[in-house]
Every structure is written in structure tokens, then in C-alpha cells.
């Protein structure tokens, strides 16, 4: 799992060779949804 590229929910990545599942942050045991959302927002702000 790459925290810098994950969203809260898992997603299906359309790669050229074979599809892949990008696990969402909600898959991390003990990480609450609100905290996962805050992480995603922070990463998106850093990228902008």
C-alpha cells in the first residue's frame, strides 16, 4: 500500500498489462474513516 497514492476507498487501476487493485486507506486496521479522509486531503493539498 502506498499512502501517497491511495484514496480512502479501494480502486481498480487500469494498467496497460493487467488491472490492479489499489487498496484504500480504510483497509488499515485502527485508522478511522475521518482520519483517512484527512490524510487524503493533506496529500492532495501537497500535490497542488
C-alpha positions as a LaTeX table, in Angstrom:
\begin{tabular}{lrrr}
\hline
Residue & $x$ (\AA) & $y$ (\AA) & $z$ (\AA) \\
\hline
Unk1 & 0.00 & 0.00 & 0.00 \\
Unk2 & 1.39 & 3.39 & $-0.98$ \\
Unk3 & $-0.15$ & 6.04 & 1.25 \\
Unk4 & 0.87 & 8.80 & $-1.15$ \\
Unk5 & $-1.24$ & 7.26 & $-3.94$ \\
Unk6 & $-4.14$ & 5.71 & $-2.02$ \\
Unk7 & $-7.63$ & 7.05 & $-1.54$ \\
Unk8 & $-9.97$ & 6.26 & 1.34 \\
Unk9 & $-11.70$ & 3.55 & $-0.72$ \\
Unk10 & $-10.02$ & 0.82 & $-2.75$ \\
Unk11 & $-9.90$ & 1.42 & $-6.51$ \\
Unk12 & $-9.30$ & $-0.64$ & $-9.64$ \\
Unk13 & $-6.30$ & 0.67 & $-11.54$ \\
Unk14 & $-6.35$ & 0.26 & $-15.32$ \\
Unk15 & $-2.72$ & $-0.59$ & $-16.04$ \\
Unk16 & $-1.50$ & $-1.38$ & $-19.57$ \\
Unk17 & $-0.64$ & $-5.03$ & $-18.88$ \\
Unk18 & $-3.07$ & $-6.18$ & $-16.18$ \\
Unk19 & $-5.60$ & $-4.48$ & $-13.91$ \\
Unk20 & $-4.56$ & $-3.98$ & $-10.29$ \\
Unk21 & $-6.34$ & $-3.13$ & $-7.05$ \\
Unk22 & $-5.07$ & $-0.08$ & $-5.17$ \\
Unk23 & $-6.03$ & $-0.74$ & $-1.56$ \\
Unk24 & $-7.74$ & 2.12 & 0.19 \\
Unk25 & $-6.68$ & 3.62 & 3.49 \\
Unk26 & $-9.80$ & 2.25 & 5.15 \\
Unk27 & $-8.15$ & $-1.18$ & 4.91 \\
Unk28 & $-5.69$ & $-0.14$ & 7.64 \\
Unk29 & $-6.92$ & $-1.60$ & 10.90 \\
Unk30 & $-7.44$ & 1.09 & 13.53 \\
Unk31 & $-7.43$ & 4.02 & 11.08 \\
Unk32 & $-10.82$ & 5.72 & 11.29 \\
Unk33 & $-12.59$ & 6.96 & 8.17 \\
Unk34 & $-12.33$ & 10.59 & 9.28 \\
Unk35 & $-8.57$ & 10.26 & 9.78 \\
Unk36 & $-8.14$ & 8.52 & 6.43 \\
Unk37 & $-10.05$ & 11.35 & 4.74 \\
Unk38 & $-7.85$ & 13.93 & 6.45 \\
Unk39 & $-4.74$ & 12.11 & 5.19 \\
Unk40 & $-6.06$ & 12.08 & 1.62 \\
Unk41 & $-6.93$ & 15.80 & 1.80 \\
Unk42 & $-3.47$ & 16.65 & 3.10 \\
Unk43 & $-1.77$ & 14.65 & 0.33 \\
Unk44 & $-3.95$ & 16.31 & $-2.33$ \\
Unk45 & $-3.11$ & 19.77 & $-0.99$ \\
Unk46 & 0.61 & 18.94 & $-1.04$ \\
Unk47 & 0.36 & 17.79 & $-4.67$ \\
Unk48 & $-1.37$ & 21.00 & $-5.82$ \\
\hline
\end{tabular}
